[in-house]
Structure formats: structure tokens, C-alpha cells
């Protein structure tokens, strides 16, 4: 499993504490220092079955300052994925990637189900 996080993010800290409490083995990855690539994001997006917007950090300052709320609907999926790959602060976090699931954001019940299926 891969756990993508921004260490200063309180939700990421909560998710990491939860993973550790469940004795889950995972690789930790700093989402800004090691930003997901276009290829990774495309793979995760397709594997997740979620709308691409779920991968954007819509409450982030960068998202808001770039006016992405209005720009994303006019962009193709590839353009959106390329944009996400430019800066980890645009990507929703934390993200848990398992063999069978990709979960952006921390929802304990969803994460629990994904971890049990491993």
C-alpha cells in the first residue's frame, strides 16, 4: 500500500495515526516532495472509478487562486491530469492506494473496507 500525504495536513496526520493503529504496512510518500506523475494519476484515477474532480484539493489555496472551479469543466481529462501532476498541493490528500482501491481523502469506513480486502 502507498500512503500519499502532506505531513503538515491535519487530516493526513489523522489518517496516518489510524493506519498505524490498524497495524497496516504501507509506504509513506510526501505528496509535494514526490509529486504524483501524470501516468500515476491517470492509473489511479482509472482504478478508482471516481470522478476526476475527487482528485483535486478543492479547498486548497492554490486551487482557489488559480480559479480552477471555473476552468476544470472546460478542460479535458488529460489536461486536468497534467495540471494535477504539476503540483502536489493541487492533489486531494491523503490518498491510500491498495491493490484493489484508490481512496483520495480520509473516510475511515472506506479505508477500513479497503484495508480488509488486502
N, CA, C and O atoms as a GROMACS GRO file, in nm:
protein
  472
    1UNK      N    1   0.083  -0.118   0.000
    1UNK     CA    2   0.000   0.000   0.000
    1UNK      C    3   0.088   0.124   0.000
    1UNK      O    4   0.196   0.127   0.057
    2UNK      N    5   0.036   0.226  -0.066
    2UNK     CA    6   0.106   0.355  -0.067
    2UNK      C    7   0.016   0.458   0.001
    2UNK      O    8  -0.104   0.465  -0.026
    3UNK      N    9   0.075   0.536   0.089
    3UNK     CA   10   0.005   0.643   0.160
    3UNK      C   11   0.069   0.775   0.119
    3UNK      O   12   0.182   0.804   0.156
    4UNK      N   13  -0.005   0.854   0.041
    4UNK     CA   14   0.044   0.985   0.000
    4UNK      C   15  -0.008   1.089   0.096
    4UNK      O   16  -0.128   1.095   0.125
    5UNK      N   17   0.083   1.171   0.147
    5UNK     CA   18   0.043   1.269   0.247
    5UNK      C   19   0.122   1.398   0.234
    5UNK      O   20   0.229   1.403   0.173
    6UNK      N   21   0.068   1.501   0.294
    6UNK     CA   22   0.139   1.625   0.319
    6UNK      C   23   0.150   1.630   0.471
    6UNK      O   24   0.049   1.651   0.538
    7UNK      N   25   0.270   1.612   0.527
    7UNK     CA   26   0.285   1.593   0.672
    7UNK      C   27   0.222   1.702   0.760
    7UNK      O   28   0.183   1.674   0.873
    8UNK      N   29   0.210   1.825   0.709
    8UNK     CA   30   0.152   1.932   0.790
    8UNK      C   31  -0.001   1.930   0.790
    8UNK      O   32  -0.064   2.002   0.867
    9UNK      N   33  -0.060   1.849   0.704
    9UNK     CA   34  -0.206   1.840   0.689
    9UNK      C   35  -0.264   1.760   0.806
    9UNK      O   36  -0.225   1.646   0.830
   10UNK      N   37  -0.359   1.820   0.878
   10UNK     CA   38  -0.416   1.753   0.996
   10UNK      C   39  -0.494   1.627   0.958
   10UNK      O   40  -0.494   1.530   1.033
   11UNK      N   41  -0.561   1.628   0.844
   11UNK     CA   42  -0.634   1.508   0.800
   11UNK      C   43  -0.535   1.396   0.768
   11UNK      O   44  -0.562   1.280   0.797
   12UNK      N   45  -0.421   1.431   0.708
   12UNK     CA   46  -0.317   1.332   0.678
   12UNK      C   47  -0.263   1.272   0.808
   12UNK      O   48  -0.241   1.151   0.817
   13UNK      N   49  -0.241   1.357   0.907
   13UNK     CA   50  -0.191   1.310   1.036
   13UNK      C   51  -0.290   1.214   1.100
   13UNK      O   52  -0.251   1.111   1.156
   14UNK      N   53  -0.418   1.248   1.092
   14UNK     CA   54  -0.523   1.163   1.148
   14UNK      C   55  -0.527   1.028   1.075
   14UNK      O   56  -0.538   0.923   1.139
   15UNK      N   57  -0.517   1.032   0.942
   15UNK     CA   58  -0.519   0.909   0.862
   15UNK      C   59  -0.398   0.821   0.893
   15UNK      O   60  -0.411   0.699   0.905
   16UNK      N   61  -0.281   0.883   0.906
   16UNK     CA   62  -0.159   0.808   0.936
   16UNK      C   63  -0.169   0.742   1.074
   16UNK      O   64  -0.129   0.627   1.092
   17UNK      N   65  -0.223   0.815   1.169
   17UNK     CA   66  -0.242   0.761   1.303
   17UNK      C   67  -0.338   0.641   1.298
   17UNK      O   68  -0.318   0.540   1.366
   18UNK      N   69  -0.442   0.655   1.217
   18UNK     CA   70  -0.538   0.546   1.202
   18UNK      C   71  -0.470   0.423   1.140
   18UNK      O   72  -0.486   0.312   1.191
   19UNK      N   73  -0.394   0.443   1.031
   19UNK     CA   74  -0.323   0.331   0.967
   19UNK      C   75  -0.229   0.261   1.065
   19UNK      O   76  -0.226   0.139   1.073
   20UNK      N   77  -0.154   0.341   1.140
   20UNK     CA   78  -0.061   0.285   1.238
   20UNK      C   79  -0.136   0.207   1.346
   20UNK      O   80  -0.090   0.102   1.392
   21UNK      N   81  -0.252   0.260   1.386
   21UNK     CA   82  -0.334   0.193   1.488
   21UNK      C   83  -0.391   0.062   1.439
   21UNK      O   84  -0.420  -0.027   1.519
   22UNK      N   85  -0.406   0.048   1.307
   22UNK     CA   86  -0.457  -0.076   1.247
   22UNK      C   87  -0.343  -0.172   1.211
   22UNK      O   88  -0.367  -0.280   1.156
   23UNK      N   89  -0.220  -0.131   1.242
   23UNK     CA   90  -0.101  -0.211   1.208
   23UNK      C   91  -0.093  -0.242   1.058
   23UNK      O   92  -0.061  -0.353   1.018
   24UNK      N   93  -0.123  -0.141   0.979
   24UNK     CA   94  -0.120  -0.155   0.833
   24UNK      C   95   0.023  -0.127   0.784
   24UNK      O   96   0.085  -0.029   0.825
   25UNK      N   97   0.073  -0.214   0.696
   25UNK     CA   98   0.204  -0.190   0.633
   25UNK      C   99   0.182  -0.103   0.509
   25UNK      O  100   0.101  -0.136   0.424
   26UNK      N  101   0.256   0.007   0.501
   26UNK     CA  102   0.241   0.097   0.387
   26UNK      C  103   0.371   0.171   0.363
   26UNK      O  104   0.456   0.184   0.451
   27UNK      N  105   0.385   0.219   0.240
   27UNK     CA  106   0.495   0.308   0.205
   27UNK      C  107   0.444   0.450   0.214
   27UNK      O  108   0.338   0.483   0.161
   28UNK      N  109   0.518   0.533   0.282
   28UNK     CA  110   0.482   0.673   0.304
   28UNK      C  111   0.544   0.760   0.195
   28UNK      O  112   0.661   0.743   0.162
   29UNK      N  113   0.467   0.851   0.138
   29UNK     CA  114   0.520   0.936   0.031
   29UNK      C  115   0.471   1.080   0.049
   29UNK      O  116   0.351   1.105   0.060
   30UNK      N  117   0.565   1.172   0.052
   30UNK     CA  118   0.536   1.315   0.065
   30UNK      C  119   0.483   1.365  -0.069
   30UNK      O  120   0.555   1.361  -0.169
   31UNK      N  121   0.360   1.412  -0.071
   31UNK     CA  122   0.291   1.445  -0.197
   31UNK      C  123   0.349   1.567  -0.267
   31UNK      O  124   0.329   1.583  -0.388
   32UNK      N  125   0.420   1.653  -0.195
   32UNK     CA  126   0.479   1.772  -0.257
   32UNK      C  127   0.623   1.743  -0.301
   32UNK      O  128   0.662   1.778  -0.412
   33UNK      N  129   0.700   1.681  -0.213
   33UNK     CA  130   0.839   1.649  -0.248
   33UNK      C  131   0.848   1.543  -0.356
   33UNK      O  132   0.943   1.541  -0.434
   34UNK      N  133   0.749   1.454  -0.361
   34UNK     CA  134   0.746   1.346  -0.460
   34UNK      C  135   0.608   1.346  -0.525
   34UNK      O  136   0.528   1.254  -0.506
   35UNK      N  137   0.582   1.452  -0.602
   35UNK     CA  138   0.451   1.471  -0.663
   35UNK      C  139   0.415   1.356  -0.756
   35UNK      O  140   0.500   1.307  -0.831
   36UNK      N  141   0.288   1.312  -0.752
   36UNK     CA  142   0.246   1.206  -0.845
   36UNK      C  143   0.265   1.249  -0.990
   36UNK      O  144   0.242   1.365  -1.025
   37UNK      N  145   0.307   1.156  -1.073
   37UNK     CA  146   0.326   1.184  -1.216
   37UNK      C  147   0.192   1.175  -1.288
   37UNK      O  148   0.094   1.125  -1.235
   38UNK      N  149   0.192   1.225  -1.410
   38UNK     CA  150   0.073   1.214  -1.496
   38UNK      C  151   0.031   1.068  -1.508
   38UNK      O  152  -0.087   1.035  -1.496
   39UNK      N  153   0.128   0.980  -1.533
   39UNK     CA  154   0.099   0.838  -1.553
   39UNK      C  155   0.039   0.777  -1.427
   39UNK      O  156  -0.058   0.702  -1.435
   40UNK      N  157   0.096   0.808  -1.310
   40UNK     CA  158   0.042   0.756  -1.184
   40UNK      C  159  -0.101   0.805  -1.162
   40UNK      O  160  -0.190   0.727  -1.130
   41UNK      N  161  -0.120   0.935  -1.180
   41UNK     CA  162  -0.252   0.993  -1.159
   41UNK      C  163  -0.356   0.932  -1.253
   41UNK      O  164  -0.469   0.903  -1.212
   42UNK      N  165  -0.318   0.911  -1.378
   42UNK     CA  166  -0.410   0.851  -1.476
   42UNK      C  167  -0.447   0.709  -1.433
   42UNK      O  168  -0.564   0.671  -1.438
   43UNK      N  169  -0.348   0.634  -1.392
   43UNK     CA  170  -0.372   0.495  -1.346
   43UNK      C  171  -0.462   0.494  -1.223
   43UNK      O  172  -0.558   0.416  -1.216
   44UNK      N  173  -0.432   0.579  -1.126
   44UNK     CA  174  -0.511   0.582  -1.002
   44UNK      C  175  -0.654   0.628  -1.027
   44UNK      O  176  -0.748   0.574  -0.971
   45UNK      N  177  -0.668   0.728  -1.112
   45UNK     CA  178  -0.800   0.780  -1.146
   45UNK      C  179  -0.884   0.670  -1.211
   45UNK      O  180  -1.000   0.650  -1.174
   46UNK      N  181  -0.827   0.599  -1.308
   46UNK     CA  182  -0.900   0.493  -1.376
   46UNK      C  183  -0.932   0.377  -1.282
   46UNK      O  184  -1.040   0.319  -1.290
   47UNK      N  185  -0.839   0.345  -1.193
   47UNK     CA  186  -0.859   0.236  -1.098
   47UNK      C  187  -0.965   0.271  -0.993
   47UNK      O  188  -1.036   0.184  -0.944
   48UNK      N  189  -0.975   0.399  -0.959
   48UNK     CA  190  -1.065   0.441  -0.851
   48UNK      C  191  -1.212   0.435  -0.889
   48UNK      O  192  -1.298   0.409  -0.804
   49UNK      N  193  -1.242   0.460  -1.018
   49UNK     CA  194  -1.382   0.467  -1.059
   49UNK      C  195  -1.450   0.595  -1.014
   49UNK      O  196  -1.572   0.609  -1.029
   50UNK      N  197  -1.374   0.689  -0.958
   50UNK     CA  198  -1.429   0.815  -0.909
   50UNK      C  199  -1.422   0.924  -1.015
   50UNK      O  200  -1.342   0.915  -1.108
   51UNK      N  201  -1.506   1.028  -1.001
   51UNK     CA  202  -1.491   1.143  -1.091
   51UNK      C  203  -1.354   1.208  -1.069
   51UNK      O  204  -1.304   1.210  -0.956
   52UNK      N  205  -1.295   1.259  -1.174
   52UNK     CA  206  -1.161   1.318  -1.165
   52UNK      C  207  -1.156   1.434  -1.065
   52UNK      O  208  -1.053   1.457  -1.002
   53UNK      N  209  -1.266   1.506  -1.050
   53UNK     CA  210  -1.268   1.619  -0.957
   53UNK      C  211  -1.234   1.575  -0.814
   53UNK      O  212  -1.184   1.654  -0.735
   54UNK      N  213  -1.262   1.449  -0.780
   54UNK     CA  214  -1.232   1.397  -0.645
   54UNK      C  215  -1.082   1.396  -0.616
   54UNK      O  216  -1.041   1.384  -0.501
   55UNK      N  217  -0.999   1.409  -0.720
   55UNK     CA  218  -0.854   1.409  -0.700
   55UNK      C  219  -0.798   1.550  -0.681
   55UNK      O  220  -0.679   1.567  -0.656
   56UNK      N  221  -0.883   1.649  -0.694
   56UNK     CA  222  -0.840   1.788  -0.673
   56UNK      C  223  -0.864   1.831  -0.530
   56UNK      O  224  -0.967   1.800  -0.471
   57UNK      N  225  -0.768   1.903  -0.475
   57UNK     CA  226  -0.780   1.961  -0.341
   57UNK      C  227  -0.861   2.091  -0.354
   57UNK      O  228  -0.805   2.200  -0.357
   58UNK      N  229  -0.993   2.077  -0.362
   58UNK     CA  230  -1.080   2.191  -0.392
   58UNK      C  231  -1.084   2.295  -0.280
   58UNK      O  232  -1.128   2.408  -0.303
   59UNK      N  233  -1.040   2.258  -0.162
   59UNK     CA  234  -1.037   2.357  -0.053
   59UNK      C  235  -0.901   2.424  -0.039
   59UNK      O  236  -0.881   2.509   0.048
   60UNK      N  237  -0.806   2.385  -0.126
   60UNK     CA  238  -0.671   2.440  -0.117
   60UNK      C  239  -0.659   2.580  -0.173
   60UNK      O  240  -0.734   2.620  -0.262
   61UNK      N  241  -0.562   2.653  -0.120
   61UNK     CA  242  -0.538   2.791  -0.163
   61UNK      C  243  -0.498   2.798  -0.310
   61UNK      O  244  -0.541   2.888  -0.382
   62UNK      N  245  -0.415   2.705  -0.354
   62UNK     CA  246  -0.368   2.705  -0.493
   62UNK      C  247  -0.484   2.682  -0.590
   62UNK      O  248  -0.496   2.751  -0.692
   63UNK      N  249  -0.570   2.587  -0.557
   63UNK     CA  250  -0.689   2.558  -0.639
   63UNK      C  251  -0.773   2.684  -0.654
   63UNK      O  252  -0.818   2.717  -0.764
   64UNK      N  253  -0.794   2.753  -0.542
   64UNK     CA  254  -0.877   2.874  -0.543
   64UNK      C  255  -0.809   2.988  -0.617
   64UNK      O  256  -0.873   3.058  -0.695
   65UNK      N  257  -0.680   3.008  -0.592
   65UNK     CA  258  -0.609   3.120  -0.656
   65UNK      C  259  -0.598   3.102  -0.807
   65UNK      O  260  -0.589   3.200  -0.881
   66UNK      N  261  -0.599   2.978  -0.853
   66UNK     CA  262  -0.592   2.951  -0.997
   66UNK      C  263  -0.730   2.955  -1.065
   66UNK      O  264  -0.740   2.943  -1.187
   67UNK      N  265  -0.836   2.971  -0.984
   67UNK     CA  266  -0.971   2.976  -1.039
   67UNK      C  267  -1.013   2.846  -1.105
   67UNK      O  268  -1.084   2.848  -1.206
   68UNK      N  269  -0.970   2.734  -1.049
   68UNK     CA  270  -0.994   2.606  -1.114
   68UNK      C  271  -1.141   2.562  -1.112
   68UNK      O  272  -1.183   2.482  -1.195
   69UNK      N  273  -1.217   2.612  -1.018
   69UNK     CA  274  -1.359   2.577  -1.012
   69UNK      C  275  -1.426   2.606  -1.146
   69UNK      O  276  -1.508   2.528  -1.194
   70UNK      N  277  -1.390   2.719  -1.206
   70UNK     CA  278  -1.449   2.758  -1.334
   70UNK      C  279  -1.375   2.701  -1.455
   70UNK      O  280  -1.434   2.685  -1.562
   71UNK      N  281  -1.246   2.669  -1.438
   71UNK     CA  282  -1.166   2.624  -1.552
   71UNK      C  283  -1.177   2.473  -1.579
   71UNK      O  284  -1.175   2.430  -1.694
   72UNK      N  285  -1.189   2.393  -1.472
   72UNK     CA  286  -1.188   2.247  -1.489
   72UNK      C  287  -1.295   2.194  -1.584
   72UNK      O  288  -1.266   2.107  -1.665
   73UNK      N  289  -1.419   2.245  -1.576
   73UNK     CA  290  -1.523   2.190  -1.666
   73UNK      C  291  -1.488   2.202  -1.814
   73UNK      O  292  -1.536   2.123  -1.895
   74UNK      N  293  -1.406   2.300  -1.852
   74UNK     CA  294  -1.368   2.319  -1.993
   74UNK      C  295  -1.244   2.239  -2.032
   74UNK      O  296  -1.207   2.236  -2.149
   75UNK      N  297  -1.180   2.176  -1.934
   75UNK     CA  298  -1.055   2.104  -1.962
   75UNK      C  299  -1.082   1.956  -1.987
   75UNK      O  300  -1.174   1.897  -1.930
   76UNK      N  301  -1.001   1.896  -2.074
   76UNK     CA  302  -1.010   1.752  -2.098
   76UNK      C  303  -0.953   1.678  -1.977
   76UNK      O  304  -0.886   1.737  -1.892
   77UNK      N  305  -0.980   1.547  -1.970
   77UNK     CA  306  -0.925   1.466  -1.861
   77UNK      C  307  -0.772   1.472  -1.862
   77UNK      O  308  -0.710   1.488  -1.757
   78UNK      N  309  -0.712   1.460  -1.979
   78UNK     CA  310  -0.566   1.463  -1.988
   78UNK      C  311  -0.511   1.598  -1.940
   78UNK      O  312  -0.410   1.604  -1.871
   79UNK      N  313  -0.578   1.706  -1.978
   79UNK     CA  314  -0.534   1.840  -1.933
   79UNK      C  315  -0.544   1.852  -1.781
   79UNK      O  316  -0.456   1.909  -1.717
   80UNK      N  317  -0.651   1.798  -1.724
   80UNK     CA  318  -0.667   1.802  -1.578
   80UNK      C  319  -0.560   1.717  -1.510
   80UNK      O  320  -0.504   1.759  -1.408
   81UNK      N  321  -0.532   1.600  -1.563
   81UNK     CA  322  -0.430   1.513  -1.504
   81UNK      C  323  -0.292   1.577  -1.514
   81UNK      O  324  -0.213   1.569  -1.420
   82UNK      N  325  -0.263   1.640  -1.628
   82UNK     CA  326  -0.134   1.709  -1.644
   82UNK      C  327  -0.121   1.822  -1.543
   82UNK      O  328  -0.014   1.844  -1.487
   83UNK      N  329  -0.230   1.894  -1.520
   83UNK     CA  330  -0.230   2.002  -1.422
   83UNK      C  331  -0.205   1.947  -1.281
   83UNK      O  332  -0.125   2.003  -1.206
   84UNK      N  333  -0.272   1.838  -1.245
   84UNK     CA  334  -0.251   1.776  -1.114
   84UNK      C  335  -0.105   1.734  -1.094
   84UNK      O  336  -0.051   1.743  -0.984
   85UNK      N  337  -0.043   1.690  -1.202
   85UNK     CA  338   0.095   1.641  -1.194
   85UNK      C  339   0.197   1.755  -1.177
   85UNK      O  340   0.314   1.729  -1.151
   86UNK      N  341   0.151   1.880  -1.190
   86UNK     CA  342   0.245   1.992  -1.178
   86UNK      C  343   0.274   2.032  -1.035
   86UNK      O  344   0.379   2.089  -1.007
   87UNK      N  345   0.181   2.002  -0.942
   87UNK     CA  346   0.198   2.049  -0.805
   87UNK      C  347   0.117   1.962  -0.708
   87UNK      O  348  -0.005   1.952  -0.720
   88UNK      N  349   0.187   1.901  -0.613
   88UNK     CA  350   0.121   1.815  -0.515
   88UNK      C  351   0.016   1.886  -0.431
   88UNK      O  352  -0.074   1.821  -0.377
   89UNK      N  353   0.026   2.018  -0.421
   89UNK     CA  354  -0.072   2.093  -0.342
   89UNK      C  355  -0.209   2.099  -0.411
   89UNK      O  356  -0.309   2.135  -0.348
   90UNK      N  357  -0.214   2.065  -0.539
   90UNK     CA  358  -0.342   2.060  -0.610
   90UNK      C  359  -0.416   1.928  -0.586
   90UNK      O  360  -0.536   1.918  -0.609
   91UNK      N  361  -0.341   1.827  -0.540
   91UNK     CA  362  -0.396   1.693  -0.527
   91UNK      C  363  -0.461   1.674  -0.390
   91UNK      O  364  -0.405   1.710  -0.287
   92UNK      N  365  -0.581   1.616  -0.393
   92UNK     CA  366  -0.652   1.584  -0.268
   92UNK      C  367  -0.567   1.488  -0.188
   92UNK      O  368  -0.507   1.396  -0.243
   93UNK      N  369  -0.562   1.509  -0.061
   93UNK     CA  370  -0.482   1.424   0.026
   93UNK      C  371  -0.554   1.400   0.158
   93UNK      O  372  -0.642   1.478   0.196
   94UNK      N  373  -0.518   1.296   0.226
   94UNK     CA  374  -0.425   1.190   0.186
   94UNK      C  375  -0.487   1.101   0.078
   94UNK      O  376  -0.608   1.106   0.053
   95UNK      N  377  -0.403   1.020   0.017
   95UNK     CA  378  -0.452   0.919  -0.077
   95UNK      C  379  -0.395   0.784  -0.033
   95UNK      O  380  -0.275   0.771  -0.006
   96UNK      N  381  -0.483   0.686  -0.026
   96UNK     CA  382  -0.441   0.550   0.004
   96UNK      C  383  -0.456   0.468  -0.123
   96UNK      O  384  -0.563   0.465  -0.184
   97UNK      N  385  -0.348   0.402  -0.162
   97UNK     CA  386  -0.351   0.319  -0.282
   97UNK      C  387  -0.323   0.175  -0.242
   97UNK      O  388  -0.216   0.144  -0.189
   98UNK      N  389  -0.420   0.089  -0.267
   98UNK     CA  390  -0.405  -0.054  -0.239
   98UNK      C  391  -0.406  -0.127  -0.373
   98UNK      O  392  -0.417  -0.066  -0.479
   99UNK      N  393  -0.395  -0.259  -0.366
   99UNK     CA  394  -0.401  -0.338  -0.490
   99UNK      C  395  -0.536  -0.323  -0.560
   99UNK      O  396  -0.544  -0.332  -0.682
  100UNK      N  397  -0.641  -0.300  -0.480
  100UNK     CA  398  -0.776  -0.300  -0.536
  100UNK      C  399  -0.847  -0.165  -0.531
  100UNK      O  400  -0.953  -0.150  -0.592
  101UNK      N  401  -0.790  -0.067  -0.461
  101UNK     CA  402  -0.862   0.060  -0.443
  101UNK      C  403  -0.768   0.179  -0.442
  101UNK      O  404  -0.649   0.167  -0.410
  102UNK      N  405  -0.824   0.294  -0.478
  102UNK     CA  406  -0.755   0.422  -0.468
  102UNK      C  407  -0.852   0.515  -0.398
  102UNK      O  408  -0.961   0.543  -0.448
  103UNK      N  409  -0.811   0.564  -0.280
  103UNK     CA  410  -0.902   0.644  -0.198
  103UNK      C  411  -0.845   0.782  -0.168
  103UNK      O  412  -0.761   0.796  -0.078
  104UNK      N  413  -0.889   0.883  -0.242
  104UNK     CA  414  -0.845   1.021  -0.210
  104UNK      C  415  -0.928   1.077  -0.096
  104UNK      O  416  -1.051   1.064  -0.095
  105UNK      N  417  -0.863   1.140   0.001
  105UNK     CA  418  -0.932   1.191   0.119
  105UNK      C  419  -0.946   1.080   0.221
  105UNK      O  420  -0.941   0.962   0.186
  106UNK      N  421  -0.963   1.117   0.348
  106UNK     CA  422  -0.970   1.016   0.454
  106UNK      C  423  -1.114   1.000   0.501
  106UNK      O  424  -1.170   1.087   0.568
  107UNK      N  425  -1.171   0.886   0.466
  107UNK     CA  426  -1.301   0.846   0.519
  107UNK      C  427  -1.278   0.711   0.584
  107UNK      O  428  -1.258   0.611   0.515
  108UNK      N  429  -1.281   0.709   0.716
  108UNK     CA  430  -1.239   0.591   0.791
  108UNK      C  431  -1.309   0.463   0.746
  108UNK      O  432  -1.244   0.360   0.731
  109UNK      N  433  -1.440   0.468   0.723
  109UNK     CA  434  -1.513   0.348   0.686
  109UNK      C  435  -1.465   0.292   0.552
  109UNK      O  436  -1.446   0.171   0.537
  110UNK      N  437  -1.445   0.381   0.454
  110UNK     CA  438  -1.395   0.336   0.322
  110UNK      C  439  -1.254   0.278   0.332
  110UNK      O  440  -1.222   0.178   0.269
  111UNK      N  441  -1.172   0.344   0.412
  111UNK     CA  442  -1.034   0.296   0.428
  111UNK      C  443  -1.034   0.161   0.498
  111UNK      O  444  -0.956   0.072   0.462
  112UNK      N  445  -1.121   0.144   0.597
  112UNK     CA  446  -1.128   0.018   0.670
  112UNK      C  447  -1.166  -0.095   0.576
  112UNK      O  448  -1.107  -0.203   0.581
  113UNK      N  449  -1.265  -0.072   0.488
  113UNK     CA  450  -1.307  -0.174   0.392
  113UNK      C  451  -1.193  -0.207   0.297
  113UNK      O  452  -1.170  -0.324   0.267
  114UNK      N  453  -1.121  -0.106   0.250
  114UNK     CA  454  -1.011  -0.128   0.155
  114UNK      C  455  -0.897  -0.206   0.221
  114UNK      O  456  -0.838  -0.295   0.159
  115UNK      N  457  -0.866  -0.173   0.344
  115UNK     CA  458  -0.757  -0.240   0.416
  115UNK      C  459  -0.792  -0.387   0.441
  115UNK      O  460  -0.706  -0.475   0.431
  116UNK      N  461  -0.920  -0.414   0.473
  116UNK     CA  462  -0.963  -0.553   0.498
  116UNK      C  463  -0.953  -0.640   0.373
  116UNK      O  464  -0.932  -0.761   0.384
  117UNK      N  465  -0.969  -0.579   0.256
  117UNK     CA  466  -0.966  -0.654   0.130
  117UNK      C  467  -0.826  -0.688   0.083
  117UNK      O  468  -0.809  -0.758  -0.016
  118UNK      N  469  -0.725  -0.639   0.153
  118UNK     CA  470  -0.585  -0.663   0.113
  118UNK      C  471  -0.542  -0.803   0.149
  118UNK      O  472  -0.428  -0.841   0.123
   0.00000   0.00000   0.00000
